[in-house]
Amino acid sequence: MHRLCGPGIVVPETDCLRAMKLAFERLRVVAEPGGAIALAAALFHPGAVEGDDVICTISGGNVDTEMFARALAG
C-alpha cells in the first residue's frame, strides 16, 4: 500500500469532529466523521500532507443526529 499510495497518517476522532464542524460552519456541508477525515488531515496535520495543493473529498449523509450534534458542540 505504501508503495502505491504513500505514507498514511492516523487522525484522531476529535479532529474529524472538528473538521465536521468547520465544514458545516464555513462551507455549509454536512459531513460524516469518515467523510471528514481527509479534511481533518489537511487542516490539523499539515506536516503529514505533501505538496502545496491538496484536494479533499468530503462525504456525508451517513451521520446520525447525535454524532452531528456532538461535532457542532465541540
Secondary structure as the mmCIF struct_conf table of DSSP 4:
data_model
#
loop_
_struct_conf.conf_type_id
_struct_conf.id
_struct_conf.beg_label_comp_id
_struct_conf.beg_label_asym_id
_struct_conf.beg_label_seq_id
_struct_conf.end_label_comp_id
_struct_conf.end_label_asym_id
_struct_conf.end_label_seq_id
HELX_RH_AL_P HELX_RH_AL_P1 HIS A 2 CYS A 5
HELX_RH_AL_P HELX_RH_AL_P2 GLU A 13 LEU A 22
HELX_RH_PI_P HELX_RH_PI_P1 ALA A 23 LEU A 27
TURN_TY1_P TURN_TY1_P1 PRO A 33 GLY A 35
BEND BEND1 ALA A 36 ALA A 36
HELX_RH_AL_P HELX_RH_AL_P3 ILE A 37 PHE A 44
HELX_RH_3T_P HELX_RH_3T_P1 PRO A 46 ALA A 48
BEND BEND2 VAL A 49 VAL A 49
BEND BEND3 GLY A 51 ASP A 52
BEND BEND4 GLY A 61 GLY A 61
HELX_RH_AL_P HELX_RH_AL_P4 THR A 65 ALA A 73
#
